[in-house]
């Protein structure tokens, strides 16, 4: 559905109550439509069934829940819960609503406690609301905050318990009806109780800032004609998560953009996707900033001295820059500088939401001085993908596309056709941005390697997601450097969006593939498997940023830890 039409529909929803609630048949129809979309397109189906114990095709109990709903919002709750049961960070059910309500402060989980880490002082001036970062959220309107958090988990599923709880914590004070059907059920003012670090309690009456139109019911509609139903069911919004392509992007590239799309949407976690490191105010004394002084800079970078070593630092905030060509050029210039002037390099990809696989691999090539293995994907082999890729291939030929694009499209098409003919759910592991899994390092026009060849440390955490998972896995699988921080999220595939029913007007995002690592990963959490999905990438040096000490000291303990580890790592490599 085009943005203008969707906006028109959204406007109509304000008067939806005049038309009553969806009928049971309409709700059942839309639920089964979602089941069908996942049945045909969901890549990790077998993994979720066998490793996590959730079979999305066991619909009987869910149909009972759908039939039992008394209104549209409760029906939406069932839809949200069904998709959340996949425990997939990429997958959610979203409502056709733009309503939000905010208490204008944020909390996150530090040392297992809900601590304030952001305050909007333009809305909550210190003269009236003198609580501070580091205060613990105890309750909202008499409800225990920890128990409230347990009830919010299904709205922010993020592949592993820690990531999920952290994302869900943001919903305590930020209610988005696009995610939460009953988000509008908040008062004008809430009584919020905090616990100070000294153990004393403080209570405040804080108003909710509300915006948008609250959705109360989607309304009962006349059954669409068969033609309309078919159009809505077959609308494949594969490029929506990627965002609109620039006007100069040829149409034949669109399927590739969808396959490359390994990115989570924006989240309310402090610093998620931010140019600046979360610990920017605790960087070592004498840190010299190179990039990051301007909002136009894609990266934050600089150098500092530790002992007798000059250490470089660069933050990759996401893998979806506004202009990939300009970003790659900037990254190459920084790598050239670091190669000539440093003894080791720290790459920060904490709180990175991911992005384009193609861009990610191009960045990685500047860090790999030898032949390296990229992360291939097993792609759900649907007839829809075969038709889409085949059409793009013919279009690319007609428009005189570069041979590399033709080769990519033909390679992917052949893999899809082979899997489809063999009645396999997914292809064999294939690269999505080239025709080979093993890649060469970055080289100049003369064939001289220009990749960084000194020790590398990568900073990761449970908000290093999707493309962030893939980057960490690539570094680790190639034994290129050491990972420090916390287990990455485990959002291990590409993501696309689909309209989720003719009547309820919701949308689902779903994972269509699985990232495949070099070897099976053995953990105590899941069966041994070569997947990134749910498993995540485990650091070589576990260091937890989410502590009260880091919160109140702007991350200084964490910075001290990675500086010491990097210094030792360089020393051992000599």
C-alpha positions as CSV (number, residue, x, y, z in Angstrom):
1,X,0.0,0.0,0.0
2,X,1.5,3.3,-1.0
3,X,2.1,5.9,1.8
4,X,-0.6,8.2,0.7
5,X,-3.3,5.5,0.7
6,X,-2.1,4.2,4.0
7,X,-2.3,7.7,5.5
8,X,-5.8,8.0,4.2
9,X,-6.8,4.7,5.8
10,X,-5.2,5.8,9.0
11,X,-7.3,8.9,9.0
12,X,-10.4,6.9,8.6
13,X,-9.6,4.8,11.6
14,X,-10.5,7.7,13.9
15,X,-14.1,7.1,13.1
16,X,-13.8,3.3,12.9
17,X,-16.0,2.8,16.0
18,X,-19.0,3.9,13.9
19,X,-18.6,0.7,11.9
20,X,-18.3,-1.6,14.9
21,X,-15.7,-4.3,15.4
22,X,-14.3,-6.9,13.1
23,X,-16.5,-10.0,12.8
24,X,-15.1,-13.4,13.9
25,X,-14.9,-14.5,10.3
26,X,-12.9,-11.4,9.4
27,X,-10.5,-11.9,12.3
28,X,-10.1,-15.6,11.5
29,X,-9.4,-14.8,7.9
30,X,-6.7,-12.2,8.7
31,X,-5.0,-14.5,11.3
32,X,-4.9,-17.4,8.8
33,X,-3.5,-14.9,6.2
34,X,-0.6,-14.2,8.6
35,X,-0.1,-17.9,9.2
36,X,0.1,-18.4,5.4
37,X,2.6,-15.6,4.9
38,X,4.9,-17.1,7.5
39,X,4.3,-20.7,6.3
40,X,5.5,-19.8,2.8
41,X,8.2,-17.2,3.5
42,X,9.7,-17.7,7.0
43,X,13.3,-18.9,6.8
44,X,14.0,-20.1,10.3
45,X,10.8,-22.2,10.6
46,X,12.6,-25.6,11.3
47,X,15.0,-23.9,13.7
48,X,12.2,-22.3,15.8
49,X,10.2,-25.6,15.8
50,X,13.1,-27.9,16.8
51,X,15.3,-25.7,18.9
52,X,12.8,-23.3,20.5
53,X,9.7,-25.6,20.6
54,X,7.4,-23.2,18.7
55,X,5.6,-24.5,15.6
56,X,4.0,-21.6,13.8
57,X,1.7,-24.1,12.0
58,X,0.1,-25.4,15.1
59,X,-2.7,-22.9,14.8
60,X,-5.6,-24.6,16.7
61,X,-4.9,-22.9,20.1
62,X,-4.4,-19.5,18.4
63,X,-7.6,-19.8,16.5
64,X,-9.4,-20.4,19.8
65,X,-7.8,-17.2,21.1
66,X,-8.9,-15.3,18.0
67,X,-12.5,-16.5,18.3
68,X,-12.6,-15.6,22.0
69,X,-11.6,-11.9,21.5
70,X,-14.4,-9.4,22.1
71,X,-13.0,-6.4,20.3
72,X,-10.4,-5.4,17.7
73,X,-7.7,-4.3,20.1
74,X,-7.8,-7.7,21.9
75,X,-7.6,-9.4,18.4
76,X,-4.5,-7.3,17.7
77,X,-3.0,-8.6,21.0
78,X,-3.4,-12.2,19.8
79,X,-1.7,-11.3,16.5
80,X,1.2,-9.6,18.4
81,X,1.6,-12.6,20.7
82,X,1.6,-15.1,17.8
83,X,4.4,-13.4,16.0
84,X,6.3,-12.8,19.3
85,X,6.3,-16.5,20.0
86,X,8.9,-16.9,17.2
87,X,11.4,-15.2,19.5
88,X,12.8,-13.5,16.4
89,X,14.2,-9.9,16.7
90,X,13.3,-9.1,13.2
91,X,9.7,-10.3,13.4
92,X,6.8,-8.4,14.8
93,X,3.2,-7.5,14.1
94,X,2.5,-3.7,13.8
95,X,-0.8,-1.9,14.0
96,X,-2.0,0.9,11.7
97,X,-1.6,3.6,14.3
98,X,0.6,6.6,15.0
99,X,-0.4,7.1,18.6
100,X,2.4,7.5,21.1
101,X,2.5,8.4,24.8
102,X,5.7,9.3,26.7
103,X,6.7,10.1,30.2
104,X,9.8,11.9,28.9
105,X,12.4,9.9,30.8
106,X,13.9,6.5,29.9
107,X,15.0,3.5,31.8
108,X,17.3,0.6,31.0
109,X,18.5,-2.5,33.0
110,X,21.7,-2.0,34.9
111,X,22.9,-4.6,37.4
112,X,19.4,-6.2,37.0
113,X,17.6,-3.0,38.1
114,X,15.5,-0.5,36.1
115,X,17.6,2.7,36.3
116,X,16.9,6.1,34.7
117,X,19.4,6.8,32.0
118,X,17.7,9.6,30.0
119,X,15.6,12.6,31.1
120,X,14.0,15.2,28.7
121,X,14.6,18.3,30.7
122,X,12.6,20.5,28.3
123,X,9.6,18.5,29.5
124,X,10.7,17.6,33.0
125,X,12.6,20.6,34.4
126,X,14.9,19.8,37.3
127,X,13.1,22.5,39.4
128,X,9.9,20.4,39.4
129,X,11.3,16.9,38.8
130,X,14.7,16.7,40.5
131,X,15.2,13.0,40.1
132,X,18.4,12.0,38.3
133,X,20.0,9.4,36.1
134,X,20.8,6.4,38.3
135,X,17.5,6.5,40.2
136,X,15.7,3.2,40.2
137,X,12.1,3.1,38.8
138,X,10.0,1.4,41.5
139,X,6.4,1.8,40.3
140,X,4.0,3.5,38.0
141,X,0.5,4.2,39.3
142,X,1.0,1.7,42.1
143,X,2.1,-1.1,39.8
144,X,5.5,-2.7,40.5
145,X,7.8,-1.8,37.6
146,X,9.5,-5.2,37.4
147,X,6.1,-6.9,37.1
148,X,5.0,-4.4,34.5
149,X,8.2,-5.2,32.5
150,X,7.3,-8.9,32.5
151,X,4.0,-8.0,30.8
152,X,5.7,-5.9,28.1
153,X,8.2,-8.6,26.8
154,X,6.1,-9.7,23.9
155,X,6.1,-6.3,22.4
156,X,9.8,-6.1,22.0
157,X,11.0,-9.6,21.3
158,X,14.8,-9.5,20.5
159,X,16.0,-13.1,20.1
160,X,17.5,-13.6,23.6
161,X,16.2,-12.8,27.1
162,X,18.6,-10.0,27.9
163,X,18.1,-8.1,24.7
164,X,14.3,-8.6,25.0
165,X,14.2,-7.3,28.6
166,X,16.2,-4.3,27.7
167,X,14.1,-3.3,24.8
168,X,10.9,-4.0,26.7
169,X,12.1,-1.7,29.5
170,X,11.9,1.2,27.1
171,X,8.1,0.6,26.8
172,X,7.6,1.4,30.5
173,X,7.8,5.1,29.8
174,X,7.3,5.1,26.0
175,X,4.1,3.6,24.7
176,X,3.8,3.1,20.9
177,X,0.5,1.8,19.7
178,X,2.1,0.6,16.5
179,X,3.6,-2.1,18.8
180,X,1.1,-2.1,21.7
181,X,-2.6,-2.4,21.0
182,X,-3.6,-0.9,24.3
183,X,-0.9,1.8,24.4
184,X,-3.6,4.5,24.6
185,X,-4.8,3.1,28.0
186,X,-2.7,5.6,30.0
187,X,-4.0,8.4,32.2
188,X,-3.2,12.1,31.7
189,X,-0.9,12.0,34.7
190,X,0.9,9.1,36.4
191,X,2.3,8.8,39.8
192,X,5.9,7.5,39.5
193,X,8.0,6.3,42.4
194,X,11.8,6.2,42.3
195,X,14.4,4.8,44.7
196,X,17.5,7.0,45.2
197,X,20.9,5.4,45.4
198,X,20.8,5.9,49.1
199,X,17.6,3.8,49.3
200,X,15.1,6.7,49.9
201,X,12.0,6.9,47.8
202,X,10.7,9.9,45.8
203,X,7.3,10.2,44.1
204,X,6.3,12.5,41.3
205,X,3.1,13.1,39.3
206,X,4.4,13.1,35.7
207,X,2.1,14.0,32.7
208,X,2.1,11.8,29.7
209,X,2.9,13.6,26.4
210,X,0.6,12.1,23.8
211,X,0.6,12.5,20.1
212,X,-1.1,10.9,17.1
213,X,-4.5,9.3,16.8
214,X,-5.5,6.5,19.2
215,X,-6.8,3.4,17.5
216,X,-9.9,2.0,19.2
217,X,-11.2,-0.3,16.5
218,X,-10.4,-0.9,12.8
219,X,-14.1,-1.2,12.0
220,X,-16.3,-3.7,10.2
221,X,-16.0,-3.6,6.5
222,X,-17.9,-5.1,3.5
223,X,-16.1,-8.2,2.4
224,X,-13.7,-7.2,-0.4
225,X,-14.2,-8.6,-3.9
226,X,-12.1,-11.6,-4.9
227,X,-9.9,-9.3,-7.1
228,X,-9.2,-7.0,-4.2
229,X,-8.5,-9.9,-1.9
230,X,-6.0,-11.4,-4.3
231,X,-4.3,-8.1,-4.8
232,X,-3.9,-7.6,-1.0
233,X,-2.6,-11.1,-0.4
234,X,0.0,-11.0,-3.1
235,X,1.4,-7.5,-2.3
236,X,5.0,-8.2,-1.4
237,X,6.5,-5.2,0.3
238,X,10.0,-6.5,0.2
239,X,11.6,-3.1,0.0
240,X,9.7,-1.3,2.8
241,X,12.2,-2.1,5.5
242,X,15.0,-1.0,3.3
243,X,13.3,2.3,2.8
244,X,12.7,4.1,-0.5
245,X,15.6,3.8,-2.9
246,X,17.2,6.9,-4.4
247,X,15.7,7.9,-7.7
248,X,19.0,6.8,-9.4
249,X,18.7,3.2,-8.2
250,X,17.6,1.0,-11.0
251,X,14.5,-1.1,-10.5
252,X,16.4,-4.4,-11.0
253,X,18.4,-3.7,-7.8
254,X,15.3,-3.7,-5.6
255,X,15.3,-7.5,-4.9
256,X,19.0,-7.3,-4.0
257,X,18.3,-4.4,-1.6
258,X,15.7,-6.6,0.1
259,X,18.0,-9.6,0.4
260,X,20.8,-7.3,1.8
261,X,18.5,-5.8,4.4
262,X,19.7,-6.9,7.8
263,X,18.5,-4.1,10.0
264,X,16.3,-3.5,13.0
265,X,14.0,-0.5,13.1
266,X,14.7,2.4,15.5
267,X,14.4,1.6,19.1
268,X,14.3,3.8,22.2
269,X,17.5,2.4,23.8
270,X,19.9,5.2,24.6
271,X,22.5,5.5,21.9
272,X,21.0,3.0,19.5
273,X,22.4,3.8,16.1
274,X,24.0,6.9,17.4
275,X,27.1,8.4,15.8
276,X,28.7,8.9,19.2
277,X,29.9,6.0,21.4
278,X,27.8,5.5,24.5
279,X,30.9,6.1,26.5
280,X,32.1,9.1,24.6
281,X,32.5,11.2,27.7
282,X,34.9,8.6,29.3
283,X,37.3,8.2,26.4
284,X,41.0,8.1,27.5
285,X,42.7,11.4,28.4
286,X,44.4,12.8,25.3
287,X,41.9,11.2,22.9
288,X,42.2,13.1,19.6
289,X,39.0,13.2,17.6
290,X,39.3,12.8,13.8
291,X,35.7,12.2,12.7
292,X,32.5,12.9,14.7
293,X,32.8,16.7,15.1
294,X,30.0,17.2,12.6
295,X,26.6,15.6,12.4
296,X,27.4,15.0,8.7
297,X,30.1,12.6,9.7
298,X,29.1,8.9,9.4
299,X,31.7,7.7,11.8
300,X,33.3,8.8,15.0
301,X,37.0,8.2,15.1
302,X,40.2,9.2,16.8
303,X,43.4,8.1,18.4
304,X,44.9,7.8,21.9
305,X,48.0,6.6,23.5
306,X,48.1,3.6,26.0
307,X,51.6,2.8,27.3
308,X,53.9,2.8,24.4
309,X,51.2,2.1,21.8
310,X,49.2,4.4,19.6
311,X,45.7,3.0,19.3
312,X,43.1,3.9,16.7
313,X,39.3,4.0,17.4
314,X,36.4,4.1,15.0
315,X,32.7,3.7,15.7
316,X,30.4,2.2,13.1
317,X,26.9,3.3,14.2
318,X,25.0,1.3,11.6
319,X,25.4,-0.4,8.3
320,X,22.9,1.9,6.5
321,X,24.5,5.2,6.0
322,X,22.7,8.0,4.1
323,X,25.3,7.7,1.2
324,X,27.1,4.4,1.1
325,X,29.7,5.6,-1.5
326,X,30.7,8.6,0.6
327,X,30.8,6.5,3.8
328,X,33.1,3.9,2.1
329,X,35.4,6.6,1.0
330,X,35.5,8.1,4.5
331,X,36.2,4.7,6.0
332,X,39.0,4.0,3.5
333,X,40.7,7.3,4.4
334,X,40.5,6.5,8.1
335,X,41.9,3.0,7.6
336,X,44.7,4.4,5.5
337,X,45.5,6.8,8.4
338,X,45.3,4.1,11.0
339,X,47.5,1.8,9.0
340,X,50.2,4.4,8.9
341,X,49.9,5.8,12.4
342,X,48.6,3.2,14.9
343,X,49.7,-0.1,16.5
344,X,46.1,-1.4,16.8
345,X,42.5,-0.5,16.1
346,X,39.3,-0.7,18.2
347,X,36.1,-0.9,16.2
348,X,33.0,-0.1,18.2
349,X,29.7,-1.6,16.9
350,X,27.8,-1.6,20.2
351,X,24.1,-0.5,19.8
352,X,24.4,-1.0,16.1
353,X,21.0,-1.8,14.4
354,X,22.5,-3.3,11.3
355,X,21.8,-2.4,7.7
356,X,23.0,-3.5,4.3
357,X,25.0,-6.8,3.9
358,X,26.7,-5.4,0.8
359,X,27.9,-2.2,2.6
360,X,28.9,-4.3,5.6
361,X,31.1,-6.6,3.5
362,X,32.7,-3.7,1.8
363,X,33.7,-2.1,5.1
364,X,35.0,-5.5,6.3
365,X,37.3,-5.8,3.3
366,X,39.3,-2.9,4.6
367,X,39.9,-4.8,7.8
368,X,41.0,-8.2,6.3
369,X,44.5,-8.2,4.9
370,X,44.1,-11.8,3.6
371,X,41.4,-13.8,1.8
372,X,38.4,-14.0,4.1
373,X,35.1,-15.8,4.4
374,X,32.0,-13.7,4.3
375,X,28.7,-14.8,6.0
376,X,26.5,-16.7,3.5
377,X,22.7,-17.1,3.8
378,X,20.3,-19.9,3.4
379,X,17.3,-18.1,1.7
380,X,13.7,-19.3,1.8
381,X,13.2,-20.6,-1.8
382,X,9.8,-19.4,-2.7
383,X,8.3,-19.0,-6.2
384,X,7.8,-15.4,-5.4
385,X,11.5,-14.9,-5.0
386,X,12.2,-16.8,-8.2
387,X,9.8,-14.6,-10.2
388,X,11.2,-11.4,-8.6
389,X,14.8,-12.3,-9.2
390,X,14.1,-13.6,-12.8
391,X,12.3,-10.5,-13.7
392,X,15.1,-8.3,-12.3
393,X,17.6,-10.3,-14.3
394,X,15.8,-9.7,-17.5
395,X,15.3,-6.0,-16.7
396,X,19.0,-5.7,-15.9
397,X,20.0,-7.2,-19.2
398,X,17.7,-4.9,-21.1
399,X,19.1,-1.9,-19.3
400,X,22.7,-2.8,-19.8
401,X,23.4,-3.4,-16.1
402,X,27.0,-4.1,-15.0
403,X,28.1,-7.7,-15.4
404,X,28.6,-8.0,-11.7
405,X,24.9,-7.3,-11.1
406,X,23.9,-9.8,-13.8
407,X,26.1,-12.4,-12.3
408,X,24.6,-11.8,-8.8
409,X,21.0,-12.0,-10.0
410,X,21.7,-15.2,-12.1
411,X,23.6,-16.9,-9.2
412,X,20.8,-16.2,-6.7
413,X,18.1,-17.3,-9.2
414,X,19.9,-20.6,-9.9
415,X,20.2,-21.3,-6.2
416,X,16.5,-20.6,-5.6
417,X,15.4,-22.7,-8.6
418,X,17.6,-25.6,-7.5
419,X,16.2,-25.5,-3.9
420,X,12.7,-25.1,-5.2
421,X,12.9,-28.1,-7.5
422,X,14.5,-30.2,-4.8
423,X,11.5,-29.3,-2.6
424,X,13.9,-27.8,0.0
425,X,12.7,-25.0,2.2
426,X,15.9,-23.0,1.8
427,X,18.8,-22.7,-0.6
428,X,22.3,-24.0,0.2
429,X,24.4,-21.2,1.9
430,X,24.9,-18.5,-0.7
431,X,26.4,-15.0,-0.7
432,X,23.9,-12.3,-1.3
433,X,26.2,-9.5,-2.7
434,X,28.6,-11.5,-4.8
435,X,29.0,-14.9,-6.4
436,X,31.7,-16.2,-4.0
437,X,31.7,-16.6,-0.3
438,X,35.5,-16.2,0.1
439,X,36.6,-12.6,-0.6
440,X,39.8,-10.7,-1.3
441,X,41.0,-7.9,0.9
442,X,40.5,-4.3,-0.2
443,X,43.0,-3.3,-2.9
444,X,43.9,-0.2,-4.8
445,X,43.8,0.2,-8.6
446,X,47.2,-1.4,-8.8
447,X,46.1,-4.5,-6.9
448,X,48.0,-3.6,-3.8
449,X,46.3,-4.6,-0.5
450,X,45.2,-1.5,1.4
451,X,43.4,-3.3,4.3
452,X,44.4,-2.8,7.9
453,X,46.9,-5.5,8.9
454,X,47.5,-4.8,12.6
455,X,45.6,-6.1,15.7
456,X,41.9,-5.4,15.8
457,X,39.4,-5.4,18.7
458,X,35.7,-5.2,18.1
459,X,33.3,-3.9,20.9
460,X,30.0,-5.7,20.8
461,X,26.9,-5.9,23.1
462,X,23.4,-7.3,23.1
463,X,22.2,-4.4,20.9
464,X,24.7,-5.3,18.1
465,X,22.0,-6.6,15.9
466,X,21.4,-8.1,12.5
467,X,24.2,-6.7,10.3
468,X,25.9,-6.1,13.6
469,X,25.7,-9.8,14.3
470,X,27.1,-10.5,10.9
471,X,30.1,-8.2,11.3
472,X,31.0,-9.7,14.6
473,X,30.6,-13.2,13.3
474,X,32.8,-12.4,10.3
475,X,35.6,-11.1,12.5
476,X,35.4,-14.1,14.8
477,X,35.1,-16.8,12.1
478,X,38.2,-15.4,10.3
479,X,40.1,-15.2,13.6
480,X,40.8,-11.6,12.5
481,X,40.6,-10.0,16.0
482,X,39.2,-10.3,19.4
483,X,35.6,-9.5,20.5
484,X,35.1,-7.7,23.8
485,X,31.7,-6.9,25.4
486,X,28.6,-9.0,25.5
487,X,26.7,-11.6,23.4
488,X,25.2,-10.0,20.3
489,X,21.5,-10.0,19.7
490,X,21.1,-12.9,17.4
491,X,19.0,-11.4,14.6
492,X,20.4,-13.7,12.0
493,X,18.8,-13.1,8.6
494,X,17.4,-10.6,6.2
495,X,14.0,-9.0,6.9
496,X,11.1,-8.0,4.7
497,X,7.6,-6.7,5.4
498,X,4.1,-7.8,4.3
499,X,0.6,-6.6,4.7
500,X,-1.1,-8.8,7.2
501,X,-4.7,-9.0,6.2
502,X,-7.4,-7.3,4.2
503,X,-9.5,-6.3,7.2
504,X,-7.2,-5.5,10.1
505,X,-4.7,-3.5,8.1
506,X,-1.7,-4.7,10.2
507,X,1.8,-5.4,8.9
508,X,4.2,-8.2,9.7
509,X,8.0,-8.2,9.3
510,X,9.6,-11.6,8.9
511,X,13.0,-13.2,8.5
512,X,13.5,-14.9,5.1
513,X,16.9,-16.4,5.6
514,X,19.5,-17.7,8.0
515,X,23.1,-16.5,8.3
516,X,25.5,-19.4,8.3
517,X,28.7,-19.4,10.2
518,X,31.9,-21.2,9.4
519,X,31.4,-23.9,12.0
520,X,28.5,-25.0,14.4
521,X,28.4,-23.0,17.5
522,X,28.2,-24.9,20.8
523,X,26.4,-23.2,23.7
524,X,24.4,-24.2,26.7
525,X,21.4,-22.3,25.4
526,X,20.6,-24.0,22.1
527,X,21.5,-27.1,20.1
528,X,24.8,-26.9,18.3
529,X,24.2,-25.1,15.0
530,X,26.0,-22.8,12.5
531,X,23.3,-20.1,12.9
532,X,23.5,-16.6,14.2
533,X,19.7,-16.6,14.8
534,X,19.0,-16.5,18.6
535,X,22.5,-17.8,19.3
536,X,24.2,-14.5,18.6
537,X,28.0,-14.1,18.6
538,X,29.7,-14.6,21.9
539,X,32.7,-12.3,22.8
540,X,36.2,-13.6,23.5
541,X,36.5,-11.2,26.4
542,X,33.2,-10.8,28.3
543,X,32.8,-7.3,29.8
544,X,29.4,-6.0,30.8
545,X,28.6,-2.4,30.0
546,X,25.2,-2.5,31.7
547,X,26.3,-1.8,35.3
548,X,25.4,1.1,37.6
549,X,29.1,2.1,37.8
550,X,29.2,2.6,34.0
551,X,25.9,4.5,34.1
552,X,27.0,7.0,36.7
553,X,30.6,7.2,35.4
554,X,29.7,7.6,31.7
555,X,31.2,4.2,30.9
556,X,34.6,4.8,32.4
557,X,35.0,1.3,33.9
558,X,34.1,-0.2,30.5
559,X,36.6,2.1,28.7
560,X,39.3,1.2,31.2
561,X,38.6,-2.5,30.6
562,X,38.8,-2.3,26.8
563,X,41.9,0.0,26.8
564,X,43.7,-2.5,29.1
565,X,42.7,-5.5,27.0
566,X,43.7,-3.8,23.8
567,X,47.1,-2.8,25.1
568,X,47.7,-6.4,26.3
569,X,46.4,-7.7,22.9
570,X,48.9,-5.5,21.0
571,X,51.7,-6.5,23.3
572,X,51.1,-10.2,22.8
573,X,50.9,-9.8,19.0
574,X,54.4,-8.3,18.8
